[in-house]
Amino acid sequence: MTITGAVVLYAIVWFVTLFVVMPLRTRTQEEENHVVPGTPPGAPAHEEVGRIAWITTLFATPVWALIAAIILSGWIGIADLDFFGRLNR
């Protein structure tokens, strides 16, 4: 795996983890009984971008390390993912 591949893999894992972490423990404006005019009732009541980013990083880093270790060890290679026999290796 190249450095570029590792960075791309980390970005993918981080963003997938972000979309999993984002709705956790988020209170909506409707639940807080304070809907700002012009916003939907399901909008978050408080901005917690920094906390969500840190939690995402804490979960994404070990997942990325595990996936990178599997790729670098050779347990799973591109030939293992060739389900239709198109690589002819």
N, C-alpha and C positions, 0 to 999 in steps of 0.2 A: 504494500500500500504506500503510495506516495504521500508527501505532506499535503498536497492539494486534496487528495482523496480523503485523508484523515479530517481535514478541515470541513470538507463538504459533508462527510458522514456526521461530524459533530453538529453542524448546522441543521441537518435534517432531524437528527435525534432531539436536538434542543427544541426546535419548533413543534415537533410532534408532542413532546413532553409539555410544552407551553400550553397547547390546546387541551391537554388533559388536566393540567393544574389550574388553568384560568377560572373555570366555574366553581371550584371547590371553595367553600366557606364565603362565597360572595353573596352579599345581601343586596336585594334590589331596592329601588326607590319605593316601590309599592309596599314591600315588607317593612320599610322604615317609616311609612306613612308620610312621606315628604316627596311628592312628585314635582320636579321642576317643570314649569310650563314649557312646552315645546320639545320635551323628551318623552320617550316611551316609558311606561311604568316598569318595564323589565330592565331598564338601564341600571348599572351598578350605582349604589348610593355613595360609595367612597372610592377614590382612586387609590389603588394599592399596587401600582406597577412595579415599584422597587422590590416589595416583598415577594410578589409573584415571580419576578425575574430571579431572585436568589433561590427560591424554592425550586424553580425549574432547573437552575444550574446544579443544585445539590442532587437532584434526581437524575438529570441527563448525563452527568459526567461518569458515574459508575456504569450506566447502561452503555454509553459509548465505549468505555474501556473494555467491557465484556465483549461487545460486538467486534471491536478492533482486535482483541486477543484471539477471537475465533477466526477472523479473517487471516491474521498474521501467522497463526499456528498451522493453517492449512487444513483444519478440520472440515471446513466447507469452502469449496473453490467454485469457480465459474462453471466447471464441467458438472458439478453436482446440481446446478440450477438450470441446466440445459434439458428441459423436459421434453422438447420436441425434436431433439437430435440435430439441431441446425449447425452446431459447431464442428462436428465430425472430428473429434479429437481421439 
